Amino acid sequence: MLALLFSGAVGQGSDSSEGAEIDVSLTALGATFPFPIYSEFIFFYQGVRPNVEITYTPTGSGTGKTAITEGVPEPDFIGSDSLLKDSNYENAAAIGRTLVMFPMLGGSVVPVVQLNDPVTGEEIDSSDLRLDRYTLLAIFAHQITRWDDPAIVALNPGFSLPAAEISVMTRADSSGTTEIFVEALNSFSEGNTALWPYGVFSSWPEALVQSYGAQSAQLKGNFGVLAGLLTVPNSVGYLVLSFVQDAGISYVPLFNRAGALVGAESQYVEPAIANAQYSERNTAVIVDDPDVDAWPIAGLTYIVLDVADRGDRDCEKVEATARYLEWSLVSKQARARAASAGYAVLPPSVRDIFLSGLQNMTCNGEPVVGFVFIDQHDSGVYEAFLAIACLCAVCPIVLFIVVLINKHRSAVKGTGWVFAGLTLLGCLVNFMAVVLFYLVPSNNAICALQPWFVILGFTLLLAPMLAKVFVLWRIASNAAKFRKFSTTPVILFAPTAVLISIQLVVCVLWTSIDMYSSTIEIVNPVLSEVKYVCKSDTIWAWIGLEIGIFSAMMLGGVFLAIMTRNSPFDKHREVKWIGFSMYNLVVFMVIMIPLLAALDVSDSVTYFLICMGLVLPTFCTMCTLYVPLLITILPCCGFVTTSENMSGSGSSSANPNPNSSARNKSATDAPSRSDV
């Protein structure tokens, strides 16, 4: 932290770059809010492109905006937490500059206090202090001036608050951090100008500052405010969360707009970023979000670029700037470091705004940087499984046609053709899922449909089997009441429809809460090689839910199949094949899911495992269920049931046994395979 306090700029100057020839030097300045993470980005980028030197000076957003709108020489880019005003855009346009703001990260501004005993001067542990929106606003509006004010005491029962004046530490410079903090205070006032008549500003009004206590002070930068808080007793100020974490001090949690006590870490900023409405200028205000988990003093930090294509620009520097910013947004390393430092990374939908803007930049009429999308079908595995899936998809269609043609036979009558239709539809959907996984996930629709196809395909495959063995189990356990059971297709359609409905609800919730969506992943930052991937932050939670649902279905089906394996009513032993099929699916799930979770392998191997998990169990189930059926119903296989041979002979001879009619009546009362 001491190194941060006494540093004025960060550049690429570590030992790992010694001896590297510097081809391009980039100069940037501006916001202090993102300075800690920008310094890390620059350090790590040195290992990616050692020939590029980047210097970022944390001067404050106001100084940065002045530099890029009026400064000579022009910086390569600036950081800003406050939004550009119309006058900034106009001033820049007057000298041939076209400015664009791009969101980079989200972060928190937090209140920090230093409490001391007024008699002994000893520091009071303030880690358990709590404030709400009103008390924080009233302190900075100079309407609460003492720490033992009743409003603060009411929020902190049992806390020993000092009977002392509040000293307020504010920023002396024009600051985006200040603008985020004041934007929140203004929102807390909910339009009450008597409570907060100042609106939103980035520099504190002189009259307001003069009203604060004698020991209050205006200090430059986050570093200055931090130093003031550490030295002035009974003081309060505001800092960026990362500075607080680096200094090893605590901040004050707040009761947010929803009335919930929340922290300021990245997970409490992400809801506001996701809920924000972004303007045509790529900007948004995210303070005081109504979400129950949202930290109320949050803001976006931006990179401001001059995207004008002028003849006097150094295209090599423009390209180096674009590539560095691309890496900062897309690199797994950069995003992981930002999250660990307390910043909220942008969701793909917001981040892609910036990426598309970089792609549109030109210099001397040529694109500055174009992403190179690598061939995601660089292995014959993709084409092989695509061909297998397409061939296999023909099988359920042909099988269903055969079943329909033979639906008059006893092995298929009743619900047999319905069972075949539902299970074979599930097989077809699973094979089509393989085709869907083959497609490059260049849009959200492809990604969102992948889990839908897999979930609904296996549900259509399993639900009729579960319904069938359940009905047979009910019959076998109480044959005397068999006649109460319907033998219409409803006995399969109804439970299948219920299970499908449950899975549809899960799919809709997944899509609405955290859609499996398309995003860009960087492969080679130096060459700007990227690829499309599907991503869902909570994917393993949803997969866990589906494993639970399918496990219950399959284990229940196996249990019922075992219970009815010797049932006299299932004369073609269909239960045995259903039980065996469900057992196979359980085994495949136990093997494939952990394998996919544990292995960090190439795309082609992942695709191979996914396809194996779809094709193999589906094809085995299809063969297990329908090869015995085909042997039973097809005359070409050399076997048909005795009853069918007799009915097909056309014999009408008299029955030689006078008791045969009684036996026939008894036989018709016994349930047969065609009944279920």
C-alpha positions in Angstrom: 0.0 0.0 0.0 2.9 2.4 0.8 4.2 1.9 -2.7 0.8 2.9 -4.1 0.6 5.9 -1.9 3.9 7.3 -3.1 3.6 6.3 -6.8 2.4 8.8 -9.3 2.2 6.6 -12.4 2.5 3.1 -13.5 4.4 1.9 -16.6 6.0 -1.2 -17.9 9.2 -1.3 -16.2 9.6 -4.6 -14.4 12.7 -6.8 -14.7 10.9 -9.2 -17.1 11.1 -6.6 -19.8 14.8 -5.8 -19.5 16.4 -6.2 -22.9 13.1 -6.0 -24.8 13.1 -3.4 -27.5 10.4 -0.9 -27.1 8.6 -0.2 -30.4 5.6 1.7 -29.1 5.1 3.9 -26.1 1.5 4.7 -25.0 0.6 7.5 -22.6 -2.6 7.6 -20.6 -3.9 9.4 -17.6 -7.1 10.1 -15.7 -9.3 8.3 -13.2 -7.9 7.2 -9.8 -10.9 4.9 -9.3 -9.5 2.1 -11.6 -5.8 2.9 -11.0 -5.0 -0.2 -8.9 -6.3 -2.7 -11.5 -5.0 -0.7 -14.4 -1.6 -0.9 -12.9 -1.9 -4.7 -12.8 -3.3 -4.9 -16.3 -0.2 -2.9 -17.6 2.2 -5.1 -15.6 0.7 -8.4 -16.9 0.3 -7.1 -20.5 4.1 -6.6 -20.5 4.4 -10.3 -20.7 2.0 -10.4 -23.7 3.7 -7.7 -25.7 7.0 -6.7 -24.3 7.7 -4.3 -27.1 4.8 -2.0 -26.0 5.3 0.4 -23.1 2.3 1.9 -21.3 2.3 4.7 -18.8 -0.9 5.5 -16.9 -0.9 8.5 -14.5 -3.8 8.7 -11.9 -4.5 12.4 -12.2 -8.2 12.3 -11.7 -11.0 12.1 -14.2 -11.3 15.9 -14.6 -7.7 16.3 -15.7 -8.0 13.3 -18.0 -11.0 14.8 -19.7 -9.3 18.1 -20.2 -6.3 16.4 -21.7 -8.2 14.5 -24.3 -10.5 17.3 -25.2 -8.0 20.2 -25.3 -4.5 18.9 -24.5 -1.5 18.9 -26.7 0.0 16.4 -27.2 -3.1 14.3 -27.1 -2.9 11.2 -24.7 -3.5 7.8 -26.4 -6.5 7.2 -24.0 -7.8 8.4 -20.7 -9.7 6.8 -17.8 -12.8 8.5 -16.5 -15.4 7.7 -13.9 -17.5 10.8 -14.7 -19.4 11.2 -17.9 -18.3 13.5 -20.7 -20.5 16.6 -21.0 -21.8 17.9 -24.3 -19.2 20.7 -24.0 -16.5 18.1 -23.8 -17.6 16.5 -27.1 -18.0 19.9 -28.7 -14.5 21.1 -27.7 -12.9 17.9 -28.9 -14.8 18.1 -32.3 -13.6 21.6 -32.7 -10.0 20.4 -32.9 -10.8 17.3 -35.0 -11.2 14.7 -32.3 -14.1 12.2 -32.1 -14.5 10.9 -28.6 -16.2 7.7 -27.6 -16.7 6.4 -24.1 -16.5 2.7 -23.5 -17.3 1.0 -20.2 -14.4 -1.1 -18.8 -15.3 -2.2 -15.2 -17.7 -1.6 -12.4 -16.7 -0.8 -8.9 -17.8 0.5 -5.5 -17.2 3.7 -3.6 -17.3 3.1 0.1 -17.6 5.2 3.2 -14.7 4.9 5.6 -14.6 6.2 9.1 -11.9 6.7 11.8 -13.4 6.8 15.3 -11.4 7.8 18.4 -12.2 8.1 22.1 -12.4 11.9 22.7 -10.7 11.6 26.1 -7.9 9.0 25.6 -7.5 9.5 21.8 -7.4 5.7 21.4 -8.9 4.3 18.1 -12.3 2.7 18.4 -12.9 -0.5 16.4 -15.5 0.7 13.8 -15.8 -2.6 11.9 -19.3 -3.1 13.3 -20.6 0.4 12.6 -23.7 0.6 10.3 -25.2 3.5 8.3 -28.1 3.8 6.0 -28.8 6.0 3.0 -30.3 8.8 5.0 -27.6 9.0 7.7 -24.8 9.0 5.1 -26.5 11.7 3.1 -27.2 13.8 6.2 -23.5 13.6 7.3 -22.3 15.0 3.9 -25.1 17.5 3.8 -23.9 18.8 7.2 -27.3 18.0 8.8 -25.8 15.3 11.1 -22.6 16.8 12.6 -21.9 14.5 15.6 -21.2 10.8 15.9 -23.6 10.4 18.8 -26.5 11.8 16.7 -29.8 9.9 17.6 -30.2 8.7 13.9 -26.7 7.0 14.0 -27.3 5.7 17.5 -30.6 4.1 16.5 -28.8 2.1 13.7 -26.1 0.9 16.1 -27.6 -0.4 19.4 -24.9 -1.4 21.8 -22.1 0.3 19.8 -20.0 2.8 21.7 -20.1 5.9 19.6 -17.9 8.9 20.5 -19.4 12.1 21.6 -17.4 14.0 19.1 -17.8 16.2 16.0 -17.6 14.6 12.6 -14.7 15.6 10.4 -15.4 15.2 6.7 -12.7 14.3 4.2 -13.5 15.2 0.6 -11.6 15.3 -2.7 -10.0 18.6 -3.7 -9.7 17.6 -7.4 -12.4 17.2 -10.0 -13.0 13.5 -9.6 -15.1 10.7 -11.1 -15.0 9.0 -7.7 -16.6 12.1 -6.3 -19.2 12.1 -9.0 -20.2 8.5 -8.4 -20.5 9.2 -4.6 -22.5 12.4 -5.1 -24.7 10.8 -7.7 -25.6 8.3 -5.0 -26.2 11.0 -2.3 -28.4 12.9 -4.8 -30.4 9.7 -5.4 -30.7 9.0 -1.6 -32.4 12.4 -1.2 -35.2 11.3 -3.6 -35.7 14.8 -4.9 -35.8 16.5 -1.5 -33.9 19.7 -2.2 -34.2 20.8 1.4 -32.0 17.8 2.3 -29.7 17.9 -0.7 -29.9 21.1 -2.9 -26.6 20.6 -4.6 -27.4 18.1 -7.4 -24.6 16.1 -8.9 -21.0 17.5 -9.2 -17.4 16.3 -9.5 -15.9 19.1 -7.5 -17.2 20.0 -4.0 -18.9 23.4 -3.7 -16.9 25.8 -1.6 -19.8 26.8 0.6 -20.6 23.1 1.5 -16.9 22.4 2.3 -16.7 25.5 4.5 -19.7 24.3 6.5 -17.9 21.2 7.7 -16.0 21.0 11.0 -12.7 22.7 11.8 -10.6 19.5 11.2 -12.4 18.7 7.9 -10.1 18.8 4.9 -10.0 18.6 1.1 -7.4 16.3 -0.2 -6.1 15.3 -3.6 -6.9 11.9 -5.0 -7.9 8.7 -3.3 -4.4 8.6 -1.8 -4.9 12.0 -0.1 -8.3 11.1 1.3 -6.9 7.8 2.7 -4.0 9.7 4.3 -6.5 12.2 5.9 -8.6 9.4 7.3 -5.6 7.7 8.9 -4.5 10.9 10.6 -7.6 12.9 11.5 -9.6 11.5 14.4 -13.4 10.9 14.2 -13.3 11.5 10.4 -15.4 10.1 7.6 -14.6 10.0 3.9 -15.1 8.0 0.7 -12.7 5.8 -1.2 -12.7 3.2 -3.9 -13.1 -0.3 -2.5 -9.7 -1.5 -3.9 -7.8 1.2 -2.0 -9.6 0.2 1.2 -8.7 -3.5 0.6 -5.0 -2.7 -0.2 -4.8 -0.5 3.0 -6.1 -3.3 5.2 -8.8 -1.1 6.7 -12.6 -1.6 7.0 -15.4 0.2 5.3 -19.0 0.9 6.6 -21.7 -1.5 5.2 -24.9 0.2 4.2 -28.6 -0.5 4.2 -29.5 -0.3 0.6 -32.7 1.0 -1.1 -34.4 -2.4 -0.6 -33.6 -2.2 3.2 -31.0 -4.9 3.1 -27.6 -4.6 4.7 -25.1 -5.3 2.0 -21.3 -5.2 1.3 -19.5 -3.5 -1.5 -17.7 -6.5 -3.1 -18.0 -7.2 -6.8 -21.0 -9.6 -6.5 -23.0 -6.6 -5.0 -22.2 -4.4 -8.0 -23.0 -6.9 -10.8 -26.8 -6.7 -10.3 -26.7 -2.9 -11.0 -24.5 -3.4 -14.1 -26.8 -6.1 -15.5 -30.0 -4.0 -14.8 -28.6 -0.7 -16.2 -30.0 1.1 -19.2 -27.2 2.1 -21.5 -27.4 5.3 -23.5 -26.3 5.8 -27.2 -23.0 7.0 -25.8 -22.4 3.6 -24.0 -22.9 5.2 -20.6 -25.1 4.4 -17.6 -25.7 5.4 -14.0 -25.9 2.4 -11.7 -26.1 4.0 -8.2 -28.9 3.2 -5.8 -30.2 0.1 -7.7 -33.4 -1.3 -6.2 -32.1 -4.9 -6.3 -32.0 -6.4 -2.8 -28.3 -7.5 -3.3 -27.1 -4.2 -4.9 -24.5 -1.9 -3.2 -25.9 1.6 -3.5 -22.8 3.5 -4.3 -21.6 1.9 -7.5 -20.3 3.2 -10.8 -18.8 2.3 -14.1 -15.3 3.4 -15.1 -14.7 4.2 -18.7 -11.9 4.4 -21.3 -12.2 7.5 -23.5 -10.7 7.1 -27.0 -10.3 9.5 -29.9 -11.6 7.4 -32.8 -11.2 10.1 -35.5 -9.3 8.8 -38.6 -7.0 11.7 -39.3 -3.9 11.8 -41.5 -1.7 13.0 -38.6 -2.3 10.0 -36.4 0.3 7.3 -35.7 -1.4 4.2 -36.8 1.0 2.0 -34.9 0.1 3.6 -31.6 -3.6 3.5 -32.4 -3.4 -0.2 -33.1 -1.3 -0.8 -29.9 -4.0 1.0 -27.9 -6.8 -1.0 -29.4 -5.1 -4.3 -28.8 -4.2 -3.5 -25.2 -7.8 -2.5 -24.4 -9.1 -5.6 -26.2 -6.8 -7.7 -24.1 -8.0 -6.0 -20.9 -11.6 -6.8 -21.7 -11.4 -10.3 -23.1 -8.4 -11.9 -21.4 -9.3 -14.5 -18.7 -6.2 -13.3 -16.7 -7.4 -9.7 -16.8 -10.9 -10.5 -15.8 -9.8 -12.8 -13.0 -7.5 -10.1 -11.6 -10.2 -7.5 -11.8 -12.7 -9.7 -9.9 -10.1 -10.5 -7.2 -9.4 -6.8 -6.7 -13.0 -6.0 -6.0 -14.1 -4.8 -9.4 -17.1 -6.1 -11.3 -16.3 -7.3 -14.8 -18.8 -6.5 -17.5 -21.3 -9.1 -18.7 -20.7 -10.1 -22.3 -23.6 -8.0 -23.6 -22.0 -4.8 -22.3 -18.5 -5.8 -23.0 -19.3 -6.6 -26.6 -20.3 -2.9 -27.1 -16.7 -2.0 -26.6 -15.3 -4.9 -28.7 -17.5 -3.9 -31.7 -16.4 -0.3 -31.3 -12.7 -1.4 -31.4 -13.4 -3.4 -34.6 -14.9 -0.3 -36.2 -11.8 1.9 -35.6 -9.8 2.8 -38.7 -6.5 4.6 -39.3 -5.7 5.9 -42.8 -8.9 4.2 -44.0 -7.8 0.7 -42.8 -9.2 -1.2 -39.8 -6.9 -0.7 -36.8 -7.6 -4.2 -35.4 -9.8 -6.9 -36.6 -10.5 -10.0 -34.6 -9.4 -13.2 -36.2 -11.9 -15.9 -35.4 -10.1 -19.2 -35.4 -11.5 -22.3 -37.1 -13.4 -24.0 -34.3 -13.8 -27.1 -36.5 -10.1 -27.7 -36.8 -10.5 -31.4 -36.1 -12.1 -34.2 -38.0 -14.0 -35.1 -34.8 -16.6 -32.5 -35.6 -17.4 -33.7 -39.0 -17.3 -37.3 -37.9 -19.9 -36.8 -35.2 -22.0 -34.6 -37.4 -22.2 -37.4 -39.9 -22.9 -40.0 -37.2 -25.7 -37.8 -35.7 -27.3 -37.2 -39.1 -27.3 -41.0 -39.9 -28.6 -41.9 -36.5 -31.4 -39.3 -36.8 -32.8 -41.3 -39.6 -33.2 -44.4 -37.4 -36.0 -43.1 -35.1 -37.9 -41.8 -38.0 -37.7 -45.2 -39.8 -38.5 -47.1 -36.6 -41.6 -45.0 -35.9 -42.9 -45.6 -39.5 -42.4 -49.4 -39.0 -44.3 -49.2 -35.6 -47.2 -47.3 -37.2 -47.5 -49.8 -40.1 -47.6 -52.6 -37.5 -49.8 -50.9 -34.9 -52.5 -53.5 -35.3 -50.2 -56.2 -33.9 -50.5 -57.2 -30.3 -47.0 -56.1 -29.4 -47.8 -52.5 -30.5 -51.6 -52.2 -29.9 -52.9 -50.0 -27.1 -50.2 -47.7 -25.9 -47.3 -49.3 -27.8 -47.3 -46.9 -30.7 -47.6 -43.9 -28.3 -44.6 -45.2 -26.2 -42.7 -45.6 -29.4 -43.6 -42.2 -30.7 -42.5 -40.4 -27.5 -39.2 -42.3 -26.9 -38.2 -42.1 -30.6 -38.9 -38.3 -30.6 -36.6 -38.1 -27.6 -33.9 -40.0 -29.6 -34.4 -37.7 -32.6 -34.1 -34.5 -30.4 -30.8 -35.9 -28.8 -29.3 -36.5 -32.2 -30.3 -33.0 -33.3 -28.6 -31.7 -30.2 -25.3 -33.1 -31.6 -25.9 -31.0 -34.8 -26.6 -27.9 -32.6 -23.3 -28.4 -30.7 -21.5 -28.6 -34.0 -22.6 -25.1 -35.0 -20.3 -22.2 -34.1 -22.0 -20.4 -31.2 -21.9 -17.0 -32.8 -25.2 -15.9 -31.4 -27.2 -16.3 -28.2 -29.9 -18.4 -29.9 -27.5 -21.3 -30.6 -26.2 -21.3 -27.1 -29.6 -21.0 -25.4 -31.0 -23.9 -27.4 -28.3 -26.3 -26.5 -29.5 -27.1 -22.9 -33.1 -27.0 -24.1 -32.5 -29.8 -26.7 -30.5 -32.0 -24.3 -32.9 -31.6 -21.4 -36.1 -32.1 -23.4 -34.5 -34.9 -25.5 -33.6 -37.0 -22.5 -36.9 -36.2 -20.8 -38.9 -37.4 -23.8 -36.7 -40.5 -23.8 -37.1 -41.2 -20.1 -40.6 -40.0 -19.2 -42.5 -42.6 -21.3 -40.3 -45.5 -19.9 -41.0 -44.3 -16.4 -44.7 -44.0 -17.0 -44.8 -47.5 -18.6 -43.1 -49.3 -15.8 -45.2 -47.4 -13.3 -48.4 -48.6 -14.9 -47.1 -52.1 -15.1 -46.1 -52.0 -11.4 -49.5 -50.8 -10.4 -51.1 -53.6 -12.4 -48.7 -56.2 -11.0 -49.2 -55.1 -7.4 -53.0 -55.2 -7.7 -54.2 -57.3 -10.6 -57.7 -57.5 -9.2 -58.3 -53.8 -9.9 -56.8 -53.9 -13.3 -60.0 -53.1 -15.1 -60.0 -49.7 -13.3 -56.9 -48.7 -15.4 -57.4 -46.9 -18.7 -55.6 -48.6 -21.6 -55.8 -45.4 -23.7 -52.7 -43.4 -24.6 -53.5 -41.0 -21.7 -51.7 -43.3 -19.3 -48.5 -42.4 -21.0 -49.3 -38.9 -22.2 -50.3 -37.6 -18.8 -47.2 -38.4 -16.7 -44.9 -37.5 -19.7 -46.6 -34.2 -20.0 -46.1 -33.5 -16.3 -42.4 -34.3 -16.5 -42.0 -32.3 -19.7 -43.7 -29.3 -18.0 -41.4 -29.4 -15.1 -38.4 -29.4 -17.4 -39.8 -26.6 -19.5 -40.1 -24.5 -16.3 -36.5 -25.2 -15.5 -35.4 -24.3 -19.0 -37.4 -21.0 -18.9 -35.9 -20.1 -15.5 -32.4 -20.9 -16.7 -32.8 -18.7 -19.8 -34.4 -15.8 -17.9 -32.1 -15.8 -14.9 -28.7 -16.6 -16.5 -29.1 -17.4 -20.1 -26.5 -19.7 -21.7 -25.2 -17.1 -24.1 -22.6 -16.5 -26.7 -19.5 -14.6 -25.9 -16.0 -14.0 -27.3 -13.0 -15.7 -25.7 -9.5 -14.5 -26.6 -7.1 -17.3 -27.7 -4.0 -15.3 -28.7 -3.9 -11.7 -27.5 -0.9 -10.8 -29.7 -2.6 -11.9 -32.9 -6.1 -10.9 -31.8 -7.3 -14.5 -32.3 -10.6 -15.2 -30.7 -13.4 -17.8 -30.7 -17.0 -17.9 -29.8 -18.0 -19.8 -26.7 -21.2 -20.4 -24.7 -21.1 -19.2 -21.2 -23.4 -19.2 -18.1 -22.0 -18.1 -14.8 -24.3 -20.5 -12.9 -24.1 -23.4 -15.4 -23.0 -26.0 -12.8 -25.8 -25.1 -10.5 -28.3 -25.8 -13.3 -26.5 -28.9 -14.3 -26.6 -30.1 -10.7 -30.4 -29.5 -10.6 -30.8 -31.5 -13.9 -28.7 -34.3 -12.6 -31.0 -34.5 -9.6 -34.1 -34.6 -11.7 -32.8 -37.2 -14.1 -31.3 -39.3 -11.4 -34.7 -39.4 -9.6 -36.4 -40.4 -12.9 -33.8 -43.1 -13.8 -33.4 -44.6 -10.4 -37.2 -44.7 -9.9 -37.6 -46.4 -13.3 -34.9 -49.0 -12.5 -36.6 -49.7 -9.2 -40.0 -50.2 -10.7 -38.6 -52.3 -13.5 -36.9 -54.6 -11.0 -40.2 -54.8 -9.0 -42.1 -55.9 -12.1 -39.4 -57.9 -13.9 -41.3 -61.2 -13.4 -44.8 -59.8 -14.1 -46.9 -62.3 -16.0 -48.7 -59.3 -17.7 -45.6 -58.3 -19.6 -45.4 -61.3 -21.8 -42.7 -59.8 -24.2 -40.4 -58.8 -21.2 -40.5 -55.2 -22.2 -40.0 -54.1 -18.6 -36.6 -55.9 -18.7 -35.5 -53.8 -21.7 -36.8 -50.6 -20.1 -35.0 -51.3 -16.9 -31.8 -52.2 -18.7 -32.0 -49.0 -20.8 -32.5 -46.8 -17.7 -29.6 -48.6 -16.0 -27.4 -47.8 -19.0 -28.4 -44.1 -18.9 -27.5 -44.0 -15.2 -24.1 -45.4 -15.8 -23.4 -43.0 -18.7 -24.4 -40.0 -16.6 -22.2 -41.1 -13.7 -19.2 -41.4 -16.0 -19.7 -38.5 -18.5 -20.7 -35.6 -16.2 -17.7 -35.9 -13.8 -15.4 -36.4 -16.8 -16.6 -33.2 -18.4 -16.3 -31.3 -15.1 -12.8 -32.6 -14.2 -11.0 -32.4 -17.5 -9.5 -29.3 -18.9 -9.1 -30.4 -22.5 -9.2 -29.0 -26.0 -12.4 -28.0 -27.8 -12.4 -31.1 -30.0 -12.0 -33.4 -27.0 -14.8 -31.6 -25.2 -17.1 -31.9 -28.2 -16.1 -35.6 -28.5 -17.2 -36.2 -24.9 -20.4 -34.2 -25.2 -21.3 -36.1 -28.4 -20.4 -39.5 -26.8 -22.7 -38.5 -23.9 -25.5 -37.9 -26.3 -25.1 -40.4 -29.1 -24.0 -43.5 -27.3 -26.7 -43.7 -24.6 -29.4 -42.6 -27.0 -28.4 -45.2 -29.7 -28.0 -48.0 -27.1 -31.4 -47.2 -25.6 -33.0 -47.1 -29.0 -31.5 -50.5 -29.9 -32.3 -52.0 -26.5 -36.0 -51.0 -26.7 -36.7 -51.7 -30.4 -34.5 -54.5 -31.7 -36.6 -57.0 -29.5 -39.8 -55.3 -30.8 -38.7 -55.6 -34.4 -37.9 -59.3 -33.9 -41.4 -59.7 -32.5 -43.5 -57.8 -35.1 -41.7 -58.3 -38.4 -42.6 -61.5 -40.4 -39.2 -61.2 -42.2 -37.5 -61.9 -38.9 -39.2 -65.4 -38.9 -41.3 -64.9 -35.7 -44.7 -63.5 -35.0 -46.9 -64.2 -32.0 -49.1 -67.3 -32.0 -52.3 -65.4 -31.6 -51.4 -63.3 -34.7 -50.7 -66.5 -36.8 -54.1 -68.0 -35.7 -56.0 -64.8 -36.4 -54.3 -64.5 -39.8 -55.2 -68.1 -40.9 -58.8 -67.4 -41.4 -59.8 -70.7 -39.8 -63.5 -70.9 -38.6 -63.6 -74.6 -37.6 -65.7 -75.5 -34.6 -64.0 -75.7 -31.3 -63.6 -79.4 -30.4 -63.4 -78.6 -26.7 -66.7 -77.6 -25.1 -64.9 -75.8 -22.3 -62.9 -73.7 -24.6 -65.3 -70.8 -24.5 -64.9 -70.5 -20.8 -61.1 -70.7 -21.1 -61.2 -68.0 -23.8 -63.3 -65.8 -21.6 -60.8 -66.2 -18.8 -57.9 -65.4 -21.1 -59.5 -62.2 -22.3 -59.9 -61.1 -18.7 -56.2 -61.4 -18.1 -54.3 -58.3 -19.1 -51.8 -58.6 -21.9 -48.9 -56.5 -23.3 -51.3 -54.8 -25.7 -53.3 -53.3 -22.8 -50.4 -51.2 -21.6 
